[in-house]
Amino acid sequence: MKVVVIGGGVAGLAAAYRLLQQGHEVALFEAGPQLGGLVRTFEVGGERLEAFYHHIFTTDTTIIGLIEELGMGGDLTWRDSKVGFFHGGRIYDFVTPIDLLRFSPLPLLDRLRLGLAGLYLRRQDDWRRYESITAWEWVRRYAGQRALDVVWGPLLRGKFGDQAEEVSMAWLWSKIHLRFASRGSGAAQREKLGYLLGSFGAYIDELGNRVRTAGAHIETGMPVQRIALSEGRVSGVVLGDGRTWEADAVIAAVPAEPFLRMVPPLGEEYERRVRSARWQWALCYVLALRQPLSHVYWLNMGDPDIPFIATVEHTNFIERERYGGLNIVYLSNYLEPGHPYFALTPEELDELFLPHLTKINPNFSRDWIADRWVFKGPNAQPVIGRGYREDMPDPRTPVPGLYLANMQQIYPEDRGQNYSLRLGQQVAAMAMDDRARSGAGGLNADGEQA
């Protein structure tokens, strides 16, 4: 089988890798200048670092297994997480149940309700029961109005803006369930997070090298103009430079908007499902500081006047010595497409963001800044509303041989390398199974002659 994979992000690379392992012929086209998608990197102090902060959980078995398969398991390190919450001009540790009991912005009864609500969700395995209620409604009902006002309301508004009250409780269940599953037990339980030393870009490089070595044709900087059909099924793609590339199957590992621009008519209902996803874009303002900003790795902002939703101080997770002794801090935002922040210059973002860092650390000075970078990521966070599953497009499109694989399909999760890898592998298996069932020859998902 000849397969074209459109998109060289995590899902596209995973699909290409598994197809090649089963003896299929693969061509991969990426519109951007490099492979990896949102797992792109830059250099700080001689070490690579992600443009958008990344870590994994102990439950992320797909990426853990792939890293080990690629022979890189020795570089995967697990560390205790340091999480905090900024409220009323003060940093509160927010790691263990004991920290929650000390969280004085909430009365004791509300702290207990908030903790019990989290414990209850940790023990619930069926996320489907939460699809018809919003996170806003559930938190207010079970954790209380004060917990919503002080903790969850600011976090939801920071991430989803005007759509915060529409987000499904299935989304919040997945976040809480995942985080608790990565903790130990007991009153002092701590969350364990994983990081690939040298950056997650290292496994992307290795995956890309293995795909090339296995015989794949890879082109970056090459968009796909349209998907071609013959007798009602996929026959290949037309590239941005006008070339036609033949294929028996096409896997489009791209967001909804570019996908719809390149496909033939897919029918009103399927196209409605693809368009139904709403997205938040990512804005990361990254600082290399000569002094640490705080003692916390992940500091959530409970102050609505602060124009970013979290500070992620990477060097409170991974040693600063790996980055030339500099302290790496991400100021993170998820914003609707077209938000005014995306039009600001780095100098304008300096004036918007930097004055607020003295709230976190009164000693902060701009003299601490050794360097800074701004990264913008489109389609970084799907907005999961009530009944989301009913609108989710199937990876198998109405056109035989054409498949879609993007983050709007990893529900109830919403993003993450682990789930994108898993989706890419699943869609590759679908394509192989469909080919085998069609009797068209080639290898099936088990590597046997069809």
Buried (B, 14 or more C-beta within 10 A) or exposed (E): BBBBBBBBBBBBBBBBBBBBBBBBBBBBBBBBEBBBBBBBBEEBBEBBBBBBBBBBBBBBEBBBEBBEBBEBEEBBEEBEBBBBBBBEEEBBBBBBBEBBEEBEBBEEEBBBBBBEBBEEBBEEEEBEEBBEBBBBEBBBEBBBEBBBBBBBBBBBBBBBBEBBEBBBBBBBBBBBBBBBEBBEEEEEBBBBBBBBBBBBBBBBBBBBEBBBEBEBEBBBEBBBBBBBBEEEEBBBBBBBEEEEBEBBBBBBBBBBBBBBEBBBEBEEEBBEBBEBBBBBBBBBBBBBBEEBBBEBBBBBBBBEEBBBBBBBBBBBBBEBEBBEEBBBBBBBBBBBEEBEBBEBEEEEBBEBBBEBBEBBBEEBEEEBBBEBBBBBBBBBBBBBBBEBBEBBBEBBBBBBBBBBBBBBBBBBBBBBBBBBBBBBBBBBBBBBBBBBEBEEEBBBBEEEEB
